[in-house]
């Protein structure tokens, strides 16, 4: 498996779980790119630690917002 931003790890996990539906939550550009490359929605956790240059589907600031 190639490292992120390649979608290999995400696609492998989805295959193992027998699903084609997923949401990827990450905190970096490589996470956003990996999710988009896998064709799944991406939620970015903005913890002010990283600046991103790609556009996620949604931005949150805490994991509580996933609820």
N, CA and C atoms as a LAMMPS dump frame, in Angstrom:
ITEM: TIMESTEP
0
ITEM: NUMBER OF ATOMS
201
ITEM: BOX BOUNDS ff ff ff
-5.0000000000000000e+02 5.0000000000000000e+02
-5.0000000000000000e+02 5.0000000000000000e+02
-5.0000000000000000e+02 5.0000000000000000e+02
ITEM: ATOMS id mol type element x y z
1 1 1 N 0.83 -1.181 0
2 1 2 C 0 0 0
3 1 3 C 0.878 1.248 0
4 2 1 N 0.479 2.194 -0.81
5 2 2 C 1.201 3.474 -0.833
6 2 3 C 0.725 4.34 0.329
7 3 1 N 1.595 5.232 0.792
8 3 2 C 1.249 6.16 1.865
9 3 3 C 0.331 7.259 1.362
10 4 1 N -0.336 7.925 2.3
11 4 2 C -1.135 9.097 1.933
12 4 3 C -0.216 10.121 1.296
13 5 1 N -0.689 10.837 0.322
14 5 2 C -2.081 11.082 -0.018
15 5 3 C -2.704 10.052 -0.954
16 6 1 N -2.013 8.964 -1.265
17 6 2 C -2.649 7.909 -2.071
18 6 3 C -3.826 7.339 -1.274
19 7 1 N -4.901 6.978 -1.931
20 7 2 C -6.092 6.484 -1.227
21 7 3 C -6.039 5.006 -0.859
22 8 1 N -4.911 4.359 -1.092
23 8 2 C -4.814 2.903 -0.924
24 8 3 C -5.3 2.402 0.438
25 9 1 N -4.853 3.038 1.517
26 9 2 C -5.243 2.602 2.858
27 9 3 C -6.735 2.721 3.092
28 10 1 N -7.318 3.803 2.641
29 10 2 C -8.759 3.995 2.794
30 10 3 C -9.536 2.962 1.992
31 11 1 N -9.136 2.77 0.748
32 11 2 C -9.83 1.806 -0.1
33 11 3 C -9.696 0.389 0.447
34 12 1 N -8.536 0.058 0.997
35 12 2 C -8.322 -1.254 1.596
36 12 3 C -9.266 -1.462 2.781
37 13 1 N -9.35 -0.452 3.664
38 13 2 C -10.245 -0.552 4.825
39 13 3 C -11.695 -0.7 4.394
40 14 1 N -12.099 0.064 3.398
41 14 2 C -13.475 -0.021 2.913
42 14 3 C -13.757 -1.407 2.335
43 15 1 N -12.798 -1.965 1.633
44 15 2 C -12.973 -3.305 1.059
45 15 3 C -13.096 -4.343 2.17
46 16 1 N -12.256 -4.231 3.201
47 16 2 C -12.301 -5.175 4.31
48 16 3 C -13.622 -5.09 5.066
49 17 1 N -14.209 -3.907 5.108
50 17 2 C -15.489 -3.715 5.788
51 17 3 C -16.687 -3.951 4.868
52 18 1 N -16.405 -4.32 3.626
53 18 2 C -17.446 -4.585 2.626
54 18 3 C -18.399 -3.407 2.471
55 19 1 N -17.83 -2.22 2.353
56 19 2 C -18.652 -1.034 2.179
57 19 3 C -18.08 -0.13 1.093
58 20 1 N -18.956 0.591 0.456
59 20 2 C -18.523 1.603 -0.499
60 20 3 C -18.892 2.989 0.014
61 21 1 N -19.46 3.033 1.205
62 21 2 C -19.829 4.294 1.818
63 21 3 C -18.96 4.551 3.039
64 22 1 N -18.403 5.747 3.107
65 22 2 C -17.549 6.106 4.231
66 22 3 C -17.423 7.62 4.278
67 23 1 N -16.949 8.093 5.4
68 23 2 C -16.555 9.485 5.572
69 23 3 C -15.17 9.449 6.184
70 24 1 N -14.282 10.273 5.663
71 24 2 C -12.927 10.312 6.202
72 24 3 C -12.737 11.596 6.994
73 25 1 N -12.256 11.446 8.226
74 25 2 C -11.992 12.596 9.089
75 25 3 C -10.488 12.72 9.228
76 26 1 N -9.967 13.913 8.918
77 26 2 C -8.531 14.107 8.991
78 26 3 C -8.162 15.518 9.374
79 27 1 N -6.85 15.753 9.509
80 27 2 C -6.389 17.067 9.94
81 27 3 C -5.254 17.626 9.088
82 28 1 N -5.121 17.119 7.867
83 28 2 C -4.034 17.613 7.011
84 28 3 C -4.443 17.574 5.538
85 29 1 N -3.646 18.255 4.721
86 29 2 C -3.88 18.225 3.274
87 29 3 C -3.838 16.803 2.737
88 30 1 N -2.877 16.005 3.216
89 30 2 C -2.77 14.64 2.692
90 30 3 C -3.999 13.813 3.043
91 31 1 N -4.615 14.082 4.191
92 31 2 C -5.865 13.398 4.542
93 31 3 C -6.98 13.793 3.581
94 32 1 N -7.094 15.086 3.306
95 32 2 C -8.138 15.574 2.411
96 32 3 C -7.953 14.989 1.013
97 33 1 N -6.74 15.004 0.524
98 33 2 C -6.456 14.48 -0.814
99 33 3 C -6.734 12.977 -0.877
100 34 1 N -6.345 12.246 0.17
101 34 2 C -6.573 10.796 0.191
102 34 3 C -8.07 10.482 0.142
103 35 1 N -8.848 11.184 0.946
104 35 2 C -10.296 10.963 0.945
105 35 3 C -10.933 11.303 -0.38
106 36 1 N -10.54 12.444 -0.93
107 36 2 C -11.093 12.839 -2.225
108 36 3 C -10.69 11.854 -3.313
109 37 1 N -9.468 11.36 -3.269
110 37 2 C -9 10.382 -4.263
111 37 3 C -9.751 9.063 -4.141
112 38 1 N -10.197 8.749 -2.914
113 38 2 C -10.976 7.53 -2.697
114 38 3 C -12.441 7.739 -3.06
115 39 1 N -12.819 8.982 -3.329
116 39 2 C -14.196 9.272 -3.712
117 39 3 C -15.168 9.344 -2.544
118 40 1 N -14.641 9.66 -1.357
119 40 2 C -15.504 9.751 -0.189
120 40 3 C -15.453 11.166 0.397
121 41 1 N -16.525 11.572 1.09
122 41 2 C -16.528 12.897 1.706
123 41 3 C -15.451 13.018 2.777
124 42 1 N -14.911 14.226 2.907
125 42 2 C -13.839 14.467 3.866
126 42 3 C -14.249 15.576 4.835
127 43 1 N -14.095 15.283 6.112
128 43 2 C -14.298 16.278 7.16
129 43 3 C -12.929 16.609 7.726
130 44 1 N -12.605 17.892 7.717
131 44 2 C -11.305 18.346 8.223
132 44 3 C -11.484 18.902 9.632
133 45 1 N -10.641 18.435 10.55
134 45 2 C -10.632 18.965 11.909
135 45 3 C -9.626 20.106 11.952
136 46 1 N -10.124 21.318 12.078
137 46 2 C -9.273 22.506 12.125
138 46 3 C -8.84 22.738 13.571
139 47 1 N -7.626 22.298 13.872
140 47 2 C -7.1 22.479 15.218
141 47 3 C -6.052 23.584 15.258
142 48 1 N -6.009 24.366 14.211
143 48 2 C -5.097 25.514 14.094
144 48 3 C -3.629 25.11 14.112
145 49 1 N -3.349 23.798 13.987
146 49 2 C -1.976 23.322 13.975
147 49 3 C -1.419 23.245 12.558
148 50 1 N -2.303 23.051 11.598
149 50 2 C -1.89 22.906 10.21
150 50 3 C -2.684 23.86 9.329
151 51 1 N -2.024 24.415 8.369
152 51 2 C -2.713 25.192 7.347
153 51 3 C -2.949 24.259 6.168
154 52 1 N -4.136 24.317 5.592
155 52 2 C -4.408 23.452 4.449
156 52 3 C -4.553 24.274 3.182
157 53 1 N -4.326 23.614 2.064
158 53 2 C -4.401 24.273 0.759
159 53 3 C -5.432 23.61 -0.146
160 54 1 N -6.131 22.621 0.39
161 54 2 C -7.184 21.934 -0.348
162 54 3 C -8.502 22.172 0.372
163 55 1 N -9.607 21.927 -0.302
164 55 2 C -10.916 22.23 0.278
165 55 3 C -11.633 20.948 0.687
166 56 1 N -11.862 20.759 1.995
167 56 2 C -12.623 19.597 2.453
168 56 3 C -14.113 19.802 2.206
169 57 1 N -14.893 18.749 2.387
170 57 2 C -16.34 18.856 2.251
171 57 3 C -16.958 19.607 3.429
172 58 1 N -16.34 19.457 4.572
173 58 2 C -16.83 20.134 5.771
174 58 3 C -15.664 20.351 6.728
175 59 1 N -15.752 21.409 7.528
176 59 2 C -14.728 21.714 8.523
177 59 3 C -15.369 21.735 9.904
178 60 1 N -14.696 21.083 10.853
179 60 2 C -15.121 21.119 12.244
180 60 3 C -13.917 21.503 13.092
181 61 1 N -14.159 21.845 14.363
182 61 2 C -13.039 22.2 15.24
183 61 3 C -12.856 21.206 16.381
184 62 1 N -13.863 20.374 16.642
185 62 2 C -13.751 19.334 17.667
186 62 3 C -14.444 18.066 17.182
187 63 1 N -14.034 16.946 17.727
188 63 2 C -14.672 15.682 17.364
189 63 3 C -16.12 15.629 17.83
190 64 1 N -16.473 16.4 18.835
191 64 2 C -17.863 16.444 19.301
192 64 3 C -18.814 16.89 18.197
193 65 1 N -18.332 17.663 17.262
194 65 2 C -19.176 18.123 16.169
195 65 3 C -19.584 17.001 15.221
196 66 1 N -18.913 15.87 15.285
197 66 2 C -19.301 14.722 14.454
198 66 3 C -20.634 14.144 14.916
199 67 1 N -20.944 14.323 16.196
200 67 2 C -22.195 13.781 16.732
201 67 3 C -23.364 14.501 16.11
